[in-house]
Amino acid sequence: MNSSSQSLELLFNFLSRSYTTLETNFYKIPGSAVVARYVKSSHQNDPGRTLLELILVIFAIRTLLQSRTRGDQSGKHFIQFDEKEIDELVDEWTPEPLAQPLSPEEQADLASVPVIVGPTGPKPKLTSGKTVTNLASYNFTGLAGKEEINAAAIETLRKYGLGSCGPPGFYGTQDVHIQLEQDIADFLGTEAAILYSQAFSTISSVIPAFCKRGDIIVADRGVNFAIQKGLQISRSTVRWFDHNDMESLEHVLESVEKERRKRKAPLTRRFIVTEGIFDHDGAMSDLPKLVELKKKYKYRLILDESVSFGSVGRTGRGLTELYNVPASEVDMLVGSVANGLASCGGFCAGSHIVVNHQRINGTSFVFSAAMPALLAVAASEGINILRNTPSILSTLQENVRAVRAILDRVDCITIPSHPASAPSNPMSVKPRDPPQFNVELEEKLLQDVVDEALAQGVMITRAKRLRGQELIEVRPSIRLAITAALSRKECEKAANVVKAAFVKVIGKRR
């Protein structure tokens, strides 16, 4: 009995000394007093909570110490197959297709695309051997096929070869690229310009080069798909305003500022993003009002002139020339060398800071090969022609007015584009903005119009969309691209063919 008492006494003394040592060492840890007070007050107020927290601590320790990669070595939970069964299962397995097969409508759509033999221009020749009047190609100023441009391109090809064989920042830059950037900057009246090798990727690289997470972008709901991709890549906070509605834009700008003051949030970088002439419907932005609002609310303006550069203004300089607004008022002026100068690629014009920043942060500029030297020279020659021959733009606008005068009188269609919009004259079945419309039916009707016009010697095209991927579902339409390379009489004749095709196809449905 005495030995048992002595053993228990020794055990209690050991536990007491261990507890004292543990307590002493615990209170030496920084912040331990706070933890101790929390445990005491918690236990005093709710003893059950102490027990629950102790169980959770034990469970956490057990989980950390337990091997989570240990498998069942016995294999008793696995189904064993022999070689024959494995072969049968493999034979029965059908992989999911990478993409759904094309529907008959999609196959017919691809098959209906005409193929040009030889050089493009106002009167190209098709594989069928038929020569047609071209109102489908973006050859607004008729630069495609100009003899002086062809001669300069051939000479450049002999001197420089074809490809650049590298991105601009990795030995892909040639002196003709630098010259084209300088020509664009001088033509527009900006400090500098940067050249991109693909038009679509220009604006989708410019936006994320400057706009980051936490920044605010106020954008038009009707912007093109390339801008939509740039906004998505930027991960910025995007606020939308109604399509080409300056009152809606100002309302959104005011609401953004009110929200910031209400939350007492710090100032962030803020941008307005829109188009000069909208690719979807040919509407034209009010540039003076845009500049006024961006100054009033302290925003930067990113203006995509991929459609308007080379098609409006006295010499094709775009909206800045048309509205007599200095190009320096636009922080980032984006344009298409492919559309406006019948060459390849795109550009962004602005200050030296804006341009040099893109040379390091513009994804398409950094990772895409520079355009072939001959295309850069062709674009520079195109700028010289536009600068020295302002009558080209006068002819273009006369042709636009002649075509509109004929098509505006057609009862079954509507044309929402601006009267001065040469490249984008979408025509859709009336009414223009119904609450609902049948995409497949209207696409088929408009393709019938295209086929009928082609049969009569005029090449036009439906506006192609990525259904289900764009921000808004744009109504099917036909797009005309008027060119200064045709005479007024030729344009009127082609417009009458288009008119007759509409009346024949749409009138038959009524």
Buried (B, 14 or more C-beta within 10 A) or exposed (E): EEEEEEEEEEEEEEEEEEEEEEEEEEEEEEEEEEEEEEEEEEBEEEEEEBEEEEEEEEEEEEEEEEEEEEEEEEEEEEEEEEEEEEEEEEEEEEEEEEEEEEEEEEEEBEEEEBEBEEEBBBBBBBEEEEEBBBBBBBBBBBBBBBEEBBEBBEEBBEEBEEEBEEBBBEEBBBEBBEBBBEBBBEBBBBBBBBBBBBBBBBBBBBBBBBBEEEBBBBBBBBBBBBBBBBBBBBEBBBBBBBBBBBEBBBEBBEEBEEEBEEEEEEEEBBBBBBBBBBBBBBBBBBBBBBBBBBEEBEBBBBBBBBBBBBBBBEBBBBBBBBBEBEBBBBBBBBBBBBBBBBBBBBBBBBBEEBBEBBBEBBBBBBEBBBBBBBBBBBBBBBBBBBBEBEEBBEBBBBBBBBBBEBBEEBEBBBBBBBEBBBBBBBBBBEEBEEEEBEEEEBBBBBBBBBBBBBEBBBBBBBBEBEEEEBBEEBBBBBBBBBBBBBBEEBBBBBBBBBBBBBBBBBEEEE
